[in-house]
């Protein structure tokens, strides 16, 4: 079986699981050979290629969604940081005005 490197790990996992299932089912050597042949036919079929291609496309789309989500979060966090800084400055100005009023300094708002 020839596969791209990107799919090799998944292919090995599928083959391993199939071999374990065949052993668990207690198939005879003849049945195992028959199942192995059917499995090979499926793995080399257009149907399998299409499914694998779709899985790869979906994995790429999921990665893109995650990337977009992070980008959006970064924008929100940046905006929140700017607003927090502005809020701190306004509160500091309020505190300064209140201190000026209490201390009777010139220039305080009345």
C-alpha positions as CSV (number, residue, x, y, z in Angstrom):
1,X,0.0,0.0,0.0
2,X,1.4,3.4,-1.0
3,X,0.2,6.5,0.9
4,X,1.4,10.0,1.4
5,X,3.4,10.7,4.5
6,X,0.6,12.8,5.9
7,X,-1.8,9.8,5.8
8,X,0.7,7.1,6.9
9,X,0.0,7.3,10.6
10,X,-3.8,7.0,10.0
11,X,-3.3,4.2,7.6
12,X,-1.2,2.2,10.1
13,X,-3.8,2.9,12.8
14,X,-6.6,1.6,10.5
15,X,-4.7,-1.5,9.5
16,X,-3.7,-2.3,13.1
17,X,-7.3,-2.0,14.3
18,X,-8.5,-4.2,11.5
19,X,-5.9,-6.9,12.4
20,X,-6.9,-6.8,16.0
21,X,-10.5,-7.1,15.1
22,X,-9.8,-10.1,12.9
23,X,-7.9,-11.8,15.7
24,X,-10.6,-11.0,18.2
25,X,-13.2,-12.5,15.9
26,X,-11.2,-15.7,15.8
27,X,-11.1,-15.9,12.0
28,X,-9.4,-18.8,10.4
29,X,-6.3,-18.2,8.3
30,X,-8.4,-18.5,5.2
31,X,-10.9,-16.0,6.5
32,X,-8.2,-13.7,7.5
33,X,-6.6,-13.8,4.0
34,X,-10.0,-13.1,2.5
35,X,-10.7,-10.2,4.8
36,X,-7.1,-8.9,4.2
37,X,-7.8,-9.0,0.5
38,X,-11.1,-7.2,0.9
39,X,-9.5,-4.6,3.1
40,X,-6.7,-4.1,0.6
41,X,-9.3,-3.6,-2.2
42,X,-11.1,-1.0,-0.1
43,X,-7.9,0.8,0.8
44,X,-6.9,1.1,-2.9
45,X,-10.4,2.1,-4.0
46,X,-11.6,5.4,-5.2
47,X,-14.2,5.4,-2.4
48,X,-11.5,5.2,0.2
49,X,-9.5,7.9,-1.6
50,X,-12.5,10.2,-1.6
51,X,-13.2,9.6,2.1
52,X,-9.5,10.2,3.0
53,X,-9.4,13.4,0.9
54,X,-12.6,14.7,2.6
55,X,-11.1,13.9,6.0
56,X,-8.0,15.9,5.0
57,X,-10.1,18.8,3.8
58,X,-12.1,18.8,7.0
59,X,-9.0,18.8,9.1
60,X,-7.7,21.8,7.2
61,X,-11.0,23.6,7.6
62,X,-10.9,22.9,11.4
63,X,-7.4,24.3,11.6
64,X,-8.6,27.4,9.7
65,X,-11.5,27.8,12.1
66,X,-9.1,27.6,15.1
67,X,-6.8,30.2,13.5
68,X,-9.7,32.6,12.8
69,X,-11.0,32.1,16.4
70,X,-7.6,33.0,17.8
71,X,-7.3,36.0,15.6
72,X,-10.7,37.2,16.7
73,X,-9.8,36.6,20.4
74,X,-6.6,38.6,19.9
75,X,-8.5,41.5,18.5
76,X,-11.0,41.4,21.5
77,X,-8.2,41.1,24.0
78,X,-6.4,44.1,22.4
79,X,-9.6,46.2,22.5
80,X,-10.3,45.1,26.1
81,X,-6.7,46.1,27.1
82,X,-7.1,49.6,25.5
83,X,-10.5,50.1,27.2
84,X,-9.0,49.0,30.6
85,X,-6.2,51.5,30.2
86,X,-8.7,54.3,29.4
87,X,-10.8,53.3,32.3
88,X,-7.8,53.4,34.7
89,X,-7.0,56.9,33.3
90,X,-10.5,58.2,33.8
91,X,-10.6,56.8,37.4
92,X,-7.3,58.4,38.1
93,X,-8.6,61.8,36.8
94,X,-11.7,61.4,39.0
95,X,-9.4,60.7,42.0
96,X,-7.3,63.7,41.2
97,X,-10.4,66.0,41.0
98,X,-11.8,64.6,44.3
99,X,-8.4,65.1,46.0
100,X,-8.3,68.7,44.7
101,X,-11.8,69.4,46.0
102,X,-11.1,67.9,49.4
103,X,-7.7,69.6,49.8
104,X,-9.1,72.9,48.5
105,X,-6.6,73.3,45.8
106,X,-7.1,75.9,43.1
107,X,-8.4,74.8,39.8
108,X,-10.8,72.2,41.3
109,X,-14.2,71.9,39.8
110,X,-17.0,73.3,41.9
